Amino acid sequence: MRLPHPLAGRVALVTGASSGIGAAIARCLCEDGLRVVLAARRLDRLLALAEELGPDAHAMQVDLRDEASILTLFEQTRARLGGVDVLINNAGLGRRTTLSDGSTEAWREMLEVNVLALTICTREAIRDIRDMRARGVDGHVLHISSMSAHRVPHASGMYSATKYAVRSLTEGLRQELYEQGSGIRVSSVSPGFVETEFAAVYHGDPSAAERTYGQYKVLEPQDISEAASWVLAQPAHCQVHDVLIRPTRQER
Ligand SMILES: NC(=O)c1ccc[n+]([C@@H]2O[C@H](COP(=O)([O-])OP(=O)(O)OC[C@H]3O[C@@H](n4cnc5c(N)ncnc54)[C@H](OP(=O)(O)O)[C@@H]3O)[C@@H](O)[C@H]2O)c1
């Protein structure tokens, strides 16, 4: 039995809800009593999860590399649910590529999804939250960042660069909101290794999961979703900036 969540009844939009950490966060926030928009490209997965979670879960397809698709996602959320109170910028990916002779397309995809889409979604959510002040909630933007925002893992220069950018975007937004006297809060959660589809996407090889996650007990998506739920549950005067979570056996 979960304790009542202070944001129960509010609307949370979770990007990357078709898999891994995003699906776990969507599940957790539904259990917390929030109304949740599940957003990603794979609509079949979103519809299956929405059916499992019940009437407070709403599947909406988006391609975060396409700004028009992002704007449509927010318009549909306004039309169906009255707008966003909480944004979980979770969608993201790494591609195994070098900086000295890597693929421009791999760099572009990481930058577009991990940095640019996160920034566009944040702007749209803040617009919603401001428009709906009357609802009495100041709102929250939570970025799923990475331990790669805090040190550069071997051969992951561009992925790490995108997560260092997320760290800067967290603090930059905090400063802007502070200067504006806003009550909107911004936070990050920075995981180490979590068993998801991330490794298969990173290596372009579904069998990479065993190599990446099989050497010791890594984090489960639920470890991150519980942290996200806790960050959002803090009282209005308490702004969590970053939560760093590693598997106990992860060296760096
Ligand atoms: N797993 C780890 O070890 C780890 C560690 C630190 C940080 N993280 C971060 O955690 C977040 C979630 O990753 P995960 O581990 O859960 O990986 P995952 O299982 O591969 O999930 C990634 C999610 O991002 C979505 N996505 C990717 N490109 C998209 C696009 N163009 N448009 C819309 N959605 C897109 C995917 O949905 P569709 O493919 O259906 O569009 C999927 O739902 C990422 O930001 C990642 O950087 C992961």
The ligand as a MOL file (V3000), in Angstrom:
LIG
                    3D

  0  0  0     0  0            999 V3000
M  V30 BEGIN CTAB
M  V30 COUNTS 48 52 0 0 0
M  V30 BEGIN ATOM
M  V30 1 N 19.7770 2.1810 -18.8640 0
M  V30 2 C 20.8030 2.8140 -18.3380 0
M  V30 3 O 21.8100 2.1900 -17.9220 0
M  V30 4 C 20.7550 4.3100 -18.1840 0
M  V30 5 C 21.7190 4.9000 -17.3590 0
M  V30 6 C 21.6940 6.2830 -17.1980 0
M  V30 7 C 20.7310 7.0430 -17.8310 0
M  V30 8 N 19.8050 6.4470 -18.6330 0 CHG=1
M  V30 9 C 18.8220 7.3140 -19.2930 0
M  V30 10 O 17.5260 6.8400 -18.9950 0
M  V30 11 C 16.6220 7.2890 -20.0060 0
M  V30 12 C 15.7200 6.1170 -20.4130 0
M  V30 13 O 16.5200 5.1120 -21.0190 0
M  V30 14 P 16.2860 3.5410 -20.7820 0
M  V30 15 O 17.4820 3.0270 -20.0950 0
M  V30 16 O 14.9590 3.2990 -20.2160 0 CHG=-1
M  V30 17 O 16.3960 3.0390 -22.3080 0
M  V30 18 P 15.3310 2.3470 -23.2890 0
M  V30 19 O 14.7400 1.1420 -22.6250 0
M  V30 20 O 16.0640 2.1490 -24.5760 0
M  V30 21 O 14.2010 3.4540 -23.4590 0
M  V30 22 C 14.4210 4.6180 -24.2390 0
M  V30 23 C 13.0930 5.2950 -24.4950 0
M  V30 24 O 13.3330 6.4820 -25.2790 0
M  V30 25 C 12.3790 6.5230 -26.3320 0
M  V30 26 N 12.8850 7.2320 -27.5000 0
M  V30 27 C 14.0920 7.1110 -28.0930 0
M  V30 28 N 14.1350 7.8560 -29.2210 0
M  V30 29 C 12.9320 8.4770 -29.3250 0
M  V30 30 C 12.3550 9.3580 -30.2730 0
M  V30 31 N 13.0180 9.7740 -31.3840 0
M  V30 32 N 11.0890 9.7790 -30.0680 0
M  V30 33 C 10.3740 9.3530 -28.9880 0
M  V30 34 N 10.8760 8.5300 -28.0550 0
M  V30 35 C 12.1310 8.0890 -28.2290 0
M  V30 36 C 12.1110 5.0580 -26.6450 0
M  V30 37 O 10.8100 4.9130 -27.2330 0
M  V30 38 P 10.4960 4.4890 -28.7540 0
M  V30 39 O 11.6730 3.7150 -29.2690 0
M  V30 40 O 9.2440 3.6820 -28.6460 0
M  V30 41 O 10.2910 5.7880 -29.4570 0
M  V30 42 C 12.1330 4.4250 -25.2730 0
M  V30 43 O 10.8570 4.4780 -24.6850 0
M  V30 44 C 17.4830 7.8440 -21.1380 0
M  V30 45 O 17.4770 9.2580 -21.0750 0
M  V30 46 C 18.8760 7.3070 -20.8070 0
M  V30 47 O 19.8940 8.1530 -21.2990 0
M  V30 48 C 19.7950 5.0960 -18.8180 0
M  V30 END ATOM
M  V30 BEGIN BOND
M  V30 1 1 1 2
M  V30 2 2 2 3
M  V30 3 1 2 4
M  V30 4 1 4 5
M  V30 5 2 4 48
M  V30 6 2 5 6
M  V30 7 1 6 7
M  V30 8 2 7 8
M  V30 9 1 8 9
M  V30 10 1 8 48
M  V30 11 1 9 10
M  V30 12 1 9 46
M  V30 13 1 10 11
M  V30 14 1 11 12
M  V30 15 1 11 44
M  V30 16 1 12 13
M  V30 17 1 13 14
M  V30 18 2 14 15
M  V30 19 1 14 16
M  V30 20 1 14 17
M  V30 21 1 17 18
M  V30 22 2 18 19
M  V30 23 1 18 20
M  V30 24 1 18 21
M  V30 25 1 21 22
M  V30 26 1 22 23
M  V30 27 1 23 24
M  V30 28 1 23 42
M  V30 29 1 24 25
M  V30 30 1 25 26
M  V30 31 1 25 36
M  V30 32 1 26 27
M  V30 33 1 26 35
M  V30 34 2 27 28
M  V30 35 1 28 29
M  V30 36 1 29 30
M  V30 37 2 29 35
M  V30 38 1 30 31
M  V30 39 2 30 32
M  V30 40 1 32 33
M  V30 41 2 33 34
M  V30 42 1 34 35
M  V30 43 1 36 37
M  V30 44 1 36 42
M  V30 45 1 37 38
M  V30 46 2 38 39
M  V30 47 1 38 40
M  V30 48 1 38 41
M  V30 49 1 42 43
M  V30 50 1 44 45
M  V30 51 1 44 46
M  V30 52 1 46 47
M  V30 END BOND
M  V30 END CTAB
M  END
